[in-house]
Amino acid sequence: MIRKLTAEFVGTFWLVFGGCGSAVLAAGFPELGIGFAGVALAFGLTVLTMAYAVGGISGGHFNPAVSLGLAIGGRFSWGELAPYWAAQVLGSFTAAGVLFVIASGMPGFEAGGFASNGYGELSPGGYSMQSALVIEVVLTAGFLIVILGATSSKVPAGFAPIAIGLALTLIHLISIPVTNTSVNPARSTGVAFYAETAAVGQLWLFWVAPLAGAALGALIWKVLLAGSED
């Protein structure tokens, strides 16, 4: 179990450090900024690379919503859910702290939103709470369907991390303007406490919506698609 939790800690650290780090350090860098598309790709690459690196140890969740969805889908033990969540959140906090130390070394640094998620005034496009809630539920549900499908026994082994990484890239391309993209409560939690905005006060939505979306996606998979594995 310790190996599994360590793998989840390391994987979530890499996701937050790589994905949020690309947003904080590189997205808007003068003349060389990678922009939204670059950040989206960075998040996808973090999952793809770490799924290959440690997925064989822990399953490569790196996300409390994914762990919940896999438990509902019958792919993960309910008894391991709470320890996985703890390891994922701790990995996120650690990554956000390291990122803050690095970013604060730049002259004139201001944390600002610090790659946190939000709605209303904290949404990159000013989208409402309703919009944020709906898109996070829908995209997390889709993400779980991709994960459950890509890891199905009917799919050639070894390719799941590619599909999952590309799905996360697509999710970010769609929703960065709306919520700065969460679909991952751990990712949202780590950076929120370093932001100079009211991100912590909106953090509830980025737990509720991804968890609800994960449950929905898992149920859709079980009801409509799971028969394809028989």
C-alpha positions as CSV (number, residue, x, y, z in Angstrom):
1,M,0.0,0.0,0.0
2,I,2.9,2.4,0.8
3,R,4.2,1.9,-2.8
4,K,0.8,2.7,-4.2
5,L,0.3,5.9,-2.1
6,T,3.8,7.0,-2.9
7,A,3.1,6.5,-6.6
8,E,-0.1,8.6,-6.3
9,F,1.8,11.3,-4.5
10,V,4.5,11.5,-7.1
11,G,2.1,11.3,-10.0
12,T,-0.2,14.1,-8.6
13,F,2.9,16.2,-7.8
14,W,4.0,15.9,-11.4
15,L,0.5,16.7,-12.7
16,V,0.2,19.9,-10.6
17,F,3.9,21.0,-11.0
18,G,3.9,20.4,-14.8
19,G,0.4,21.5,-15.6
20,C,0.0,24.5,-13.2
21,G,3.7,25.2,-13.6
22,S,3.2,25.7,-17.3
23,A,0.4,28.2,-16.6
24,V,2.3,30.1,-13.9
25,L,5.7,30.2,-15.5
26,A,5.2,29.9,-19.2
27,A,1.7,30.6,-20.4
28,G,2.0,34.4,-20.5
29,F,5.8,34.8,-20.7
30,P,6.6,37.9,-22.8
31,E,6.9,36.9,-26.5
32,L,7.5,33.3,-25.8
33,G,4.3,32.4,-23.9
34,I,2.8,29.0,-24.7
35,G,-0.8,30.2,-24.2
36,F,-3.9,28.2,-23.4
37,A,-3.1,25.5,-26.0
38,G,0.4,25.0,-24.5
39,V,-1.1,24.7,-21.0
40,A,-3.6,22.2,-22.2
41,L,-0.9,20.1,-23.8
42,A,1.2,20.3,-20.7
43,F,-1.6,18.9,-18.5
44,G,-2.1,16.0,-21.0
45,L,1.6,15.2,-21.1
46,T,1.8,15.1,-17.3
47,V,-0.8,12.4,-17.1
48,L,0.5,10.5,-20.1
49,T,4.1,10.4,-18.9
50,M,3.4,9.6,-15.3
51,A,0.8,6.9,-16.2
52,Y,3.5,5.1,-18.0
53,A,6.0,5.8,-15.2
54,V,4.0,4.7,-12.1
55,G,0.6,3.6,-13.4
56,G,1.7,0.0,-13.1
57,I,2.1,0.5,-9.3
58,S,-1.0,2.5,-8.3
59,G,-3.2,2.5,-11.4
60,G,-2.2,6.1,-12.2
61,H,-5.2,8.0,-10.8
62,F,-3.6,11.2,-9.7
63,N,-7.1,12.6,-9.1
64,P,-9.7,12.0,-6.4
65,A,-12.5,12.1,-9.0
66,V,-10.8,9.4,-11.0
67,S,-10.4,7.2,-7.9
68,L,-14.1,7.6,-7.0
69,G,-15.2,6.9,-10.6
70,L,-13.1,3.8,-10.8
71,A,-14.5,2.6,-7.4
72,I,-18.0,3.1,-8.7
73,G,-17.0,1.3,-11.9
74,G,-15.8,-1.7,-10.0
75,R,-12.2,-1.1,-10.9
76,F,-10.9,0.1,-7.6
77,S,-11.3,-0.9,-3.9
78,W,-13.5,1.4,-1.8
79,G,-11.2,0.7,1.1
80,E,-8.3,2.4,-0.6
81,L,-10.3,5.5,-1.6
82,A,-9.5,7.7,1.4
83,P,-5.8,6.9,1.5
84,Y,-5.5,7.6,-2.2
85,W,-7.3,11.0,-1.8
86,A,-4.9,11.9,1.0
87,A,-1.9,11.1,-1.1
88,Q,-3.2,13.0,-4.1
89,V,-4.0,16.1,-2.1
90,L,-0.7,16.0,-0.3
91,G,1.1,15.7,-3.7
92,S,-0.8,18.7,-5.0
93,F,0.0,20.8,-2.0
94,T,3.7,19.9,-2.2
95,A,3.9,20.7,-5.9
96,A,2.1,24.0,-5.4
97,G,4.6,24.9,-2.7
98,V,7.6,24.1,-4.8
99,L,6.1,26.0,-7.7
100,F,5.5,29.0,-5.5
101,V,9.1,29.0,-4.3
102,I,10.3,28.9,-7.9
103,A,7.9,31.5,-9.2
104,S,8.5,33.9,-6.4
105,G,12.1,34.2,-7.4
106,M,11.2,36.3,-10.4
107,P,11.5,40.1,-9.8
108,G,8.1,41.7,-9.3
109,F,6.4,38.4,-8.8
110,E,2.7,38.5,-7.8
111,A,0.9,35.2,-7.3
112,G,-2.4,36.5,-8.6
113,G,-4.7,33.5,-9.4
114,F,-1.7,31.1,-9.4
115,A,-3.4,28.8,-11.9
116,S,-6.3,28.3,-9.5
117,N,-9.9,27.5,-10.7
118,G,-12.9,29.8,-10.4
119,Y,-16.1,31.2,-11.6
120,G,-17.6,34.7,-11.9
121,E,-14.8,37.2,-11.4
122,L,-12.3,34.3,-11.1
123,S,-13.2,32.7,-14.4
124,P,-10.8,33.6,-17.2
125,G,-13.8,34.4,-19.4
126,G,-16.1,35.7,-16.6
127,Y,-18.4,32.6,-16.8
128,S,-21.1,32.1,-14.2
129,M,-21.2,29.5,-11.4
130,Q,-23.8,27.6,-13.3
131,S,-21.6,27.4,-16.4
132,A,-18.6,26.3,-14.2
133,L,-20.7,23.6,-12.5
134,V,-22.1,22.2,-15.7
135,I,-18.9,22.1,-17.7
136,E,-16.9,20.5,-14.8
137,V,-19.6,17.8,-14.4
138,V,-19.8,17.0,-18.1
139,L,-16.1,17.0,-18.8
140,T,-15.3,14.9,-15.7
141,A,-18.0,12.4,-16.8
142,G,-16.5,12.2,-20.2
143,F,-13.0,11.8,-18.8
144,L,-14.1,8.8,-16.7
145,I,-15.8,7.2,-19.7
146,V,-12.5,7.6,-21.6
147,I,-10.5,6.1,-18.7
148,L,-12.9,3.2,-18.2
149,G,-13.0,2.5,-21.9
150,A,-9.3,2.9,-22.6
151,T,-8.5,0.5,-19.8
152,S,-11.1,-2.1,-20.8
153,S,-10.0,-5.6,-21.4
154,K,-11.3,-5.3,-25.0
155,V,-8.7,-2.5,-25.8
156,P,-5.1,-3.3,-26.8
157,A,-2.9,-3.1,-23.7
158,G,-0.4,-0.3,-23.4
159,F,-2.2,2.5,-25.2
160,A,-4.5,3.7,-22.4
161,P,-2.1,6.5,-21.2
162,I,-2.1,8.0,-24.6
163,A,-5.9,8.2,-24.9
164,I,-6.2,9.5,-21.3
165,G,-3.5,12.1,-21.8
166,L,-5.1,13.3,-25.1
167,A,-8.6,13.4,-23.4
168,L,-7.2,15.6,-20.6
169,T,-5.6,17.9,-23.3
170,L,-9.0,18.2,-25.0
171,I,-10.8,18.9,-21.8
172,H,-8.4,21.8,-21.1
173,L,-8.7,23.2,-24.6
174,I,-12.5,23.3,-24.0
175,S,-12.7,24.6,-20.5
176,I,-9.7,26.8,-19.6
177,P,-11.7,29.9,-20.6
178,V,-14.6,28.8,-18.3
179,T,-13.0,27.6,-15.1
180,N,-9.3,27.4,-15.8
181,T,-10.1,23.7,-15.9
182,S,-10.2,21.5,-12.8
183,V,-11.8,18.0,-13.3
184,N,-9.5,17.2,-10.4
185,P,-10.2,18.3,-6.8
186,A,-6.6,17.7,-5.7
187,R,-5.2,19.9,-8.5
188,S,-7.6,22.7,-7.5
189,T,-6.9,22.4,-3.8
190,G,-3.1,22.7,-3.9
191,V,-2.8,26.0,-5.8
192,A,-5.9,27.7,-4.3
193,F,-4.2,28.3,-1.0
194,Y,-1.3,30.1,-2.8
195,A,-3.6,32.4,-4.9
196,E,-4.1,36.0,-3.9
197,T,-7.8,35.8,-5.0
198,A,-10.9,34.3,-3.4
199,A,-10.1,30.9,-4.9
200,V,-10.4,29.1,-1.6
201,G,-13.9,30.3,-1.2
202,Q,-14.9,28.8,-4.5
203,L,-13.0,25.5,-4.0
204,W,-16.2,23.7,-3.0
205,L,-17.4,23.7,-6.6
206,F,-14.2,22.1,-7.8
207,W,-14.7,19.2,-5.4
208,V,-18.5,18.8,-5.8
209,A,-18.6,19.0,-9.6
210,P,-15.7,16.7,-10.5
211,L,-16.8,14.1,-8.0
212,A,-20.4,14.3,-9.3
213,G,-19.2,14.1,-12.9
214,A,-17.0,11.1,-12.1
215,A,-19.9,9.3,-10.5
216,L,-22.1,10.1,-13.5
217,G,-19.4,8.9,-16.0
218,A,-18.9,5.7,-14.1
219,L,-22.6,5.0,-14.0
220,I,-23.0,5.7,-17.7
221,W,-20.1,3.3,-18.4
222,K,-21.7,0.6,-16.2
223,V,-25.2,0.9,-17.6
224,L,-24.5,1.5,-21.3
225,L,-21.0,0.3,-22.1
226,A,-19.8,-2.3,-19.6
227,G,-21.5,-5.1,-21.5
228,S,-18.8,-4.8,-24.1
229,E,-16.3,-6.2,-21.7
230,D,-18.2,-9.5,-21.2
